[in-house]
Amino acid sequence: MKGLEGGLRARAGHIGREAAEVDLDLVPGVRDRLHARLVAMGIPATKEVSYVAGITQRTAQSVRRWFDAREPGLPDLESFARLCIGLGCSADEIIGALHREGHDPARCAHMVQMANCIRAITDSLARRGELGIPVRVPGDEMAPRLKAGDIVFVKTAITRIEGNGIYAFTRDDELLIRRVEQRIDKSIVLQCDNKAYRDHEWKGAAAAARSGVKLLGKVHGGISVQVF
């Protein structure tokens, strides 16, 4: 038993030393990574503060401090948690714990440059109408057209099925991207392009609602991620 306790203490000490060696450099690292994330989501610079205020339920005055160019502040713990949920990212990603080099200005500049490229793409999509909210495709159910990690834009103003097409749904906090087919008998079929997964069919929208499936909106654009 003493040997086990000694081993655990040694392991805890090793972990503590590793944590101490990680230079997080939170300021201004958090600000730069937060900005890059918002740019990648297609949020205009003029709306960053209001968008983040909506996610965190904080005043614009408080949020503006987090983006201050000279003396950026840090979100409180509750706001930080809401940020991670609202932006769909991990805490490690925002604070820079995924990289031992800490805050690297050159890397952050590269992140912003790449995010600006994505913003240019989203701007071109927006010219065809309302862009909608960006969400990441969670799995390969819609492969090969949509792959896991692809970004799709969901028009949440559409609150009911309006013809066939690709729609986004939620079920028990799970995101579903499916192709919808409305049949003559008024049944609704949620189809997966990847035939390894089975389709779901309901006799009308009410039956689908009873199953816990809720419409999030219609998918009308996307950005495909390809690795060569």
Long-range contacts (C-beta under 8 A, 24 or more apart in sequence): 21-100, 22-97, 22-100, 22-102, 23-100, 23-101, 23-102, 23-103, 24-95, 24-96, 24-97, 24-102, 24-103, 25-96, 25-102, 25-103, 26-74, 26-95, 26-96, 26-103, 27-72, 27-73, 27-74, 28-72, 28-103, 29-95, 29-96, 29-102, 29-103, 29-108, 30-66, 30-72, 30-74, 30-75, 30-94, 30-95, 30-96, 31-66, 31-67, 31-68, 31-72, 32-103, 32-105, 32-108, 32-111, 32-112, 33-93, 33-94, 33-96, 33-108, 33-111, 34-66, 34-67, 34-83, 34-87, 34-94, 35-67, 35-112, 36-108, 36-111, 36-112, 36-114, 36-115, 37-87, 37-89, 37-94, 37-115, 38-87, 39-112, 39-115, 39-116, 39-118, 39-119, 40-114, 40-115, 40-118, 40-119, 41-87, 41-134, 42-118, 42-119, 42-122, 42-123, 42-126, 42-131, 42-134, 52-83, 52-86, 55-82, 55-83, 55-85, 55-86, 55-87, 56-82, 56-83, 56-86, 57-82, 88-135, 88-136, 118-223, 121-223, 122-153, 122-223, 125-153, 125-221, 128-220, 128-221, 129-155, 129-220, 130-155, 130-157, 131-221, 132-156, 132-157, 132-217, 132-220, 132-221, 133-217, 135-168, 135-175, 137-177, 137-222, 138-174, 138-175, 138-177, 140-194, 141-176, 141-177, 141-178, 141-192, 141-193, 141-194, 141-197, 142-166, 142-177, 142-178, 142-179, 142-192, 142-193, 142-194, 143-193, 143-194, 144-193, 144-194, 145-193, 146-177, 146-193, 146-222, 146-224, 147-224, 147-225, 149-225, 150-222, 150-223, 150-224, 150-225, 151-222, 151-223, 151-225, 152-177, 152-219, 152-221, 152-222, 152-223, 153-219, 153-220, 153-221, 153-222, 154-216, 154-217, 154-218, 154-219, 154-220, 155-217, 155-218, 155-219, 155-220, 156-216, 156-217, 157-217, 158-215, 158-217, 158-218, 159-215, 159-217, 160-205, 160-215, 161-188, 161-205, 161-215, 162-218, 165-218, 165-219, 166-218, 166-219, 167-215, 167-216, 167-217, 167-218, 167-219, 168-215, 168-216, 168-217, 168-218, 168-219, 169-213, 169-214, 169-215, 169-216, 170-213, 170-214, 170-216, 171-211, 171-212, 171-213, 171-214, 172-212, 175-216, 176-213, 177-219
